[in-house]
Amino acid sequence: MKSLTARWALALWMGFCALALPVQAQAQSAAPAAFPAKPLRLIVSYPPGGTADLLSRAIGDGLSKSLGQTVVIENRPGANGNVGADIVAKAPADGHTLVMTAPGPLAVNESLYPSLPFDPKTAFAPITRVAIAPLVLVVSKDLPVNSLRELIAYVKSHPSKATYASQGNASSGHLAMELLKARTGMEAVHTPYKGSAPALNDVLAGHVLMMFDNTTSSLPHVRSGALKAIAVAELKRLSVAPEIPTVAEQGVEGFEATPWFGLVTTAGTPPAVVQKLNASIREVMQGPALRARFAQMAVEITGDSPSEFATYIDTESRKWKDVVRRSGAKAD
C-alpha cells in the first residue's frame, strides 16, 4: 500500500512538472515583451554639445517613441569615457541603462591606464555601433605637397620641421598619426593640444606641419583653400568628400583609423532584451531626417548586430593596443 502511495505521489509530481515546464518556457519567451518596464537611462561619456551627445539625444527621442518609455540622457564625462562607462558596468543587468561611447572605454583605455574600474572585455553587452566620424589628414595650404607620398618624402627630408598636432594625448588624431608612423616609417614629433580647434589653428598658421582632424571641423577649411586634404583614414572614400583619396589607396594597404560611437549595456542583460534594443535603435537610425542631419556634419550612421559589434570591438582593441605599446602614448 505504501509502495502504491509513493508511486502515485511520484506520478502526480512528474505530471505537475510536465505541466509547469511549458508555462515557464512561455514566461521566459514572453519576458522581452515586458521590456522596458521603466524609463531608460542613456549615459553619454562625453560633455554636452559633442557628436556623442547629439547622437544620443537624436536616438533617445526616437527610442522613447518606439519603446513607449522616456529615455533620460545623462552626460557623465571624465577619464576618456571611463566615468560614464563605469556607471553602466555597475548597473543592474536588465537593459535599462545604456552608454553611448567612443572607442576609449571599450578598445583603447585598457592600454592607456594602469588600471580601470571595470574589465572592458566582460563588463558590457554590445548593442550596436551607431556612427563613424572620419578623420582627414590635413596640412597648411603653403606646404609644397599634394599627396601622401609627397608628404612622407617632405617629412623625411625636413626632420626639423616634422611635427604633428592632435586634439590631446591619446586622442583619435594622436593614435591615428602614430599608426601612420608605424606603417610608413615616417618620424614626426607630437604636439598635443586641448581640443581640435587650437590644434587646427596652428596647422592653418603653419606652426605645426600636419594633423588628423575630424571632417566636421576641417572640411570647411579645405573647401575654402586654407588647408590641403592629403588623405582620409577610411578604407573607402567619403561620400561627403569623394575627391579626397584614402591612405590605403596611396600605398598603405589596409590603413584605417576610424573614430566611432556605439551603444552598450550591462553584461548579463538577457540576450532577448539586447536584441530588442538593437532592433529598435537601428530602426530609429534609419530615419531619413536623422541620417540627413548627421550627414551634414560628415558623420556616417552605421548600425550592426550585437555579435558584429562585439567582433569589431575586439579587432579595434588589438589594433590600438599595439599602437599604444609602440608609441608609448599615455592618457593625460
Secondary structure as GFF3:
##gff-version 3
##sequence-region A 1 332
A	DSSP	alpha_helix	2	30	.	.	.	ID=ss1
A	DSSP	three_ten_helix	31	34	.	.	.	ID=ss2
A	DSSP	beta_strand	40	44	.	.	.	ID=ss3
A	DSSP	alpha_helix	51	67	.	.	.	ID=ss4
A	DSSP	beta_strand	71	75	.	.	.	ID=ss5
A	DSSP	three_ten_helix	79	81	.	.	.	ID=ss6
A	DSSP	alpha_helix	82	89	.	.	.	ID=ss7
A	DSSP	beta_strand	97	101	.	.	.	ID=ss8
A	DSSP	alpha_helix	103	103	.	.	.	ID=ss9
A	DSSP	pi_helix	104	108	.	.	.	ID=ss10
A	DSSP	alpha_helix	109	112	.	.	.	ID=ss11
A	DSSP	beta_strand	124	132	.	.	.	ID=ss12
A	DSSP	beta_strand	135	140	.	.	.	ID=ss13
A	DSSP	alpha_helix	148	157	.	.	.	ID=ss14
A	DSSP	three_ten_helix	159	161	.	.	.	ID=ss15
A	DSSP	beta_strand	163	166	.	.	.	ID=ss16
A	DSSP	alpha_helix	172	184	.	.	.	ID=ss17
A	DSSP	beta_strand	189	192	.	.	.	ID=ss18
A	DSSP	alpha_helix	196	204	.	.	.	ID=ss19
A	DSSP	beta_strand	210	214	.	.	.	ID=ss20
A	DSSP	alpha_helix	215	224	.	.	.	ID=ss21
A	DSSP	beta_strand	227	232	.	.	.	ID=ss22
A	DSSP	three_ten_helix	248	250	.	.	.	ID=ss23
A	DSSP	beta_strand	260	266	.	.	.	ID=ss24
A	DSSP	alpha_helix	271	285	.	.	.	ID=ss25
A	DSSP	alpha_helix	288	295	.	.	.	ID=ss26
A	DSSP	beta_strand	300	301	.	.	.	ID=ss27
A	DSSP	alpha_helix	306	327	.	.	.	ID=ss28
###
